[in-house]
Amino acid sequence: MSTTIAEDFTEQSEPPASSSVVAWIALLVGLSLVVGGLAAVFWSGVVDLPAYTIQPDESAVIGERGLTQVVSADVWYVITGALVGTGLGILTWKWFRPLGWPSALLAAGSGLLAGLVCWKLGEVMGPGPFAERLAKAVRGDTVSMSLELRAWSALAVWGFAAVTPVLLASSLGPDDEDPGPRRRTKRVEVPEASPTVDELGVVTTEEG
């Protein structure tokens, strides 16, 4: 049985079953957790933490270069979130495109979840609490600062970066909504006229 292109496209664009959606959402959550963990490894490794030097009088001093590196953890966190969030957003759009506007919520949620995992796991991977290490330091030791996120608003970058591809794709891409089945036009065959010759020899045509 043959179908039109519009009917085929409508069948492919139907939202998946609820059980299938739950399974794919669970897969997206698991992927966000894994990606967030990998991002934490990257974040903890790429940040150059500033350090204090213990002086002979047991005072802690940090140089000018160290002061400029205080915000490096936040900067790298934002950069990581922009890259990871964009990737999760593109993947979410490919998986949940038939759902429509809920795909934007799923994208934002996956980005925020990955950012939260990266934040908390990255701090655990860091050198540890700064106050405890500073209290145990002796003269001449160098104590690096803790890896921590100072601007909590940086977490929003992960969600915004994830939802951006979905919004752009839905607004700039083709409209997937099918207004209805196309009307099939029935082809009517018109019989050809057959020529006839009357008594006077005049040729006329008559429709069959």
C-alpha positions in Angstrom: 0.0 0.0 0.0 1.5 3.3 -1.1 1.5 6.4 1.0 2.3 10.1 0.3 5.4 11.9 1.5 3.3 13.9 3.9 1.8 10.8 5.5 5.2 9.3 5.9 6.6 12.4 7.6 3.6 12.6 9.9 4.2 9.0 11.1 7.9 9.7 11.8 7.0 12.9 13.7 4.6 11.4 16.2 5.7 11.6 19.8 7.1 8.3 21.1 5.3 6.2 23.7 5.5 7.2 27.3 7.5 4.2 28.3 10.0 5.0 25.6 10.2 8.6 26.7 11.0 7.6 30.3 13.7 5.3 29.1 15.3 8.0 27.0 15.1 10.5 29.8 16.8 8.1 32.1 19.5 7.6 29.5 19.9 11.4 29.3 20.2 11.7 33.1 22.8 9.0 33.2 24.7 10.7 30.4 24.6 14.0 32.1 26.0 12.5 35.3 28.9 10.9 33.3 29.6 14.0 31.3 29.5 16.1 34.5 32.1 13.8 36.1 34.4 14.0 33.1 34.0 17.8 33.1 35.0 17.8 36.8 38.2 16.0 36.0 38.9 18.5 33.3 38.1 21.4 35.5 40.2 20.3 38.4 43.1 19.6 36.1 43.1 22.8 34.0 42.7 25.4 36.8 46.0 26.9 38.0 45.2 27.6 41.6 46.9 30.5 43.3 49.0 29.7 46.4 50.1 31.4 49.6 53.6 31.2 50.8 54.3 30.9 54.5 56.8 33.5 55.7 59.4 33.2 58.5 57.0 35.0 60.8 54.4 32.4 59.9 52.3 34.9 57.9 50.8 33.8 54.6 51.5 36.0 51.6 50.2 35.8 48.0 51.8 37.6 45.0 50.1 39.8 42.5 50.0 37.0 39.9 48.2 34.8 42.4 45.6 37.5 43.0 44.8 37.5 39.3 44.3 33.7 39.4 41.7 33.8 42.1 38.8 33.9 39.5 40.5 31.4 37.2 38.3 28.6 38.6 35.1 30.4 37.8 36.4 31.3 34.3 37.3 27.7 33.5 34.0 26.5 34.9 32.1 28.9 32.7 34.1 27.8 29.6 33.6 24.2 30.4 29.9 24.7 30.9 29.5 26.5 27.6 31.1 23.6 25.7 29.4 20.8 27.6 26.0 22.4 27.8 26.0 23.1 24.0 26.8 19.4 23.3 24.1 18.2 25.7 21.6 20.6 24.1 22.3 19.3 20.6 22.0 15.7 21.7 18.7 16.5 23.5 17.2 18.1 20.5 18.1 15.0 18.3 16.6 12.6 20.9 13.5 14.5 22.0 12.7 16.6 19.0 9.2 15.0 18.4 8.2 16.1 22.0 8.2 19.8 21.1 8.7 22.4 23.8 9.4 19.9 26.6 12.7 19.2 24.9 13.9 22.6 26.0 13.2 21.8 29.6 15.0 18.5 29.3 18.0 20.3 27.7 18.2 22.9 30.5 17.8 20.2 33.1 20.6 18.1 31.7 22.9 21.0 31.5 22.2 22.1 35.1 22.6 18.5 36.3 26.0 18.1 34.6 27.1 21.5 35.9 26.1 20.6 39.5 28.1 17.3 39.3 31.1 19.1 37.9 30.9 21.7 40.6 30.7 19.3 43.6 32.9 16.6 42.3 35.5 19.1 41.1 35.8 20.6 44.6 36.3 17.1 46.0 39.1 16.5 43.5 40.7 19.7 44.5 43.4 20.0 47.1 40.9 20.1 50.0 39.8 22.7 52.6 42.2 25.7 52.5 41.9 26.5 56.2 43.0 23.0 57.4 46.0 22.9 55.1 47.0 26.4 56.0 46.9 25.5 59.7 49.3 22.6 59.2 51.7 24.5 57.0 55.2 25.5 58.3 57.6 28.2 57.3 58.5 28.0 53.6 55.5 25.9 52.6 53.3 26.8 49.7 49.6 26.3 50.2 47.3 26.5 47.2 43.8 27.7 47.5 40.9 25.3 47.4 39.1 24.6 44.1 35.7 26.1 44.6 33.1 28.0 42.7 32.8 31.6 44.0 30.1 32.8 41.6 27.2 30.5 41.9 25.5 32.2 39.0 28.1 30.5 36.8 26.0 27.3 37.1 23.3 29.0 35.0 25.7 29.1 32.1 25.4 25.3 31.8 21.6 25.4 31.5 21.6 28.4 29.2 24.2 26.8 26.9 22.2 23.6 26.8 18.8 25.2 26.0 20.2 27.5 23.3 20.7 24.9 20.5 17.1 23.7 21.1 15.6 27.2 20.9 17.6 28.0 17.8 16.8 24.7 16.1 13.1 25.0 16.8 12.9 28.6 15.7 15.1 28.6 12.6 14.5 25.0 11.5 11.5 23.8 9.3 8.1 23.6 10.9 7.4 19.9 11.7 3.7 20.5 12.4 1.6 18.8 9.7 -1.6 20.9 9.2 -3.4 17.8 8.0 -3.4 15.0 5.4 -3.0 16.3 1.9 -5.9 15.8 -0.4 -5.3 13.3 -3.1 -6.3 14.5 -6.5 -7.9 11.9 -8.6 -6.8 11.9 -12.2 -9.7 11.9 -14.6 -8.9 10.5 -18.0 -10.6 12.3 -20.8 -11.3 10.1 -23.8 -9.8 11.1 -27.0 -12.2 12.3 -29.7 -12.6 9.9 -32.7 -12.9 11.5 -36.1 -15.9 10.7 -38.3 -16.8 11.5 -42.0 -20.3 12.5 -42.9 -22.0 12.1 -46.3 -20.5 15.3 -47.7 -17.0 14.1 -46.8 -16.6 16.6 -43.9 -14.4 15.2 -41.1 -15.8 15.9 -37.6 -14.7 14.7 -34.2 -16.9 13.2 -31.6 -16.0 12.6 -27.9 -16.2 9.0 -26.9 
